[in-house]
Amino acid sequence: MTSKSTQLDAMQLEAQRLGLVGLLEHWHELPAEQREKVIHWEAFTRRQRSLQRRMAAAKLGRFKPMADFDWLWPKQLDRAQVEDLFTLDIVRQGCNAVLIGPNGTGKTMVCKNLVHHAVMAGYTATFIAASDMLRDLAEQPDARTRYKRVKHYTEPDLLGVDEVGYLSYDNRYADLLYEVLNGRYQRKSTIITTNRPFSQWTEVFPNAVSVVTLVDRVTHQAEIVQFVADSYRLKEATEQRQLRAAARAKRTDTP
């Protein structure tokens, strides 16, 4: 078999994969260069549309890129551990990551960048605040619609759940979170950001009997990343106030 015939076979297989029935039916009516162009255009357009759909589904909003992350600011943060998350091994293996630390230390920034990185790599992903997801599930009027919404959160290859622990919830919300995480357990990857150590999750979900099992589902085969730092947002806000004060002083001193 010649290399030319092998190339033609590969082109026909790609046309079949793309479902280009019309092109296949009139295959020999077009020169090879035109067939190749049509296949290239179709494949490129589909990749772009797929990326647009996945990016829209990720619901990331605005966020700073990891290039802007100040690695010198945290008092303690394992940079190699964070960078290893961006290999997306946890997504391929269906494992979890938990980013733990005080408010304003960069957990959400890392989580959003991981979701974005996964989407760019071809995975489906969604980012959502824990309160928004739980409220969405709790507001469903019946079991059937709630099941559909739970499935909405269990299906993406990567789910980023932000700010678990910032609010307290009753046991119903704990059960809903458990339902989502259990549906993803050892199947799909979840990244959780939280300002509470696991020992305090009973305060987040007081009186919920599922908390122990919930923590077990989250932490089993998970990467636990500790962010020990003062609030970077507070640092930026302080610097901005100082710059504005200096600008005002300069205007006042100008004759």
VENKAWO-V487190 format. One record per run of one state. SS is the DSSP state (@ for helix, = for strand, . for the rest). FROM is the first residue (numbers start at 0). TO is the last residue. If there is no record, write none. Layout:
# VENKAWO-V487190
{{SS,FROM,TO} {SS,FROM,TO}}
This chain:
# VENKAWO-V487190
{{.,0,1} {@,2,16} {.,17,19} {@,20,24} {.,25,25} {@,26,28} {.,29,30} {@,31,57} {.,58,64} {@,65,67} {.,68,74} {=,75,75} {.,76,77} {@,78,84} {.,85,87} {@,88,92} {.,93,95} {=,96,100} {.,101,105} {@,106,119} {.,120,123} {=,124,128} {@,129,137} {.,138,141} {@,142,154} {.,155,156} {=,157,163} {.,164,169} {@,170,183} {.,184,187} {=,188,193} {.,194,196} {@,197,203} {.,204,209} {@,210,218} {.,219,221} {=,222,227} {.,228,230} {@,231,252} {.,253,254}}
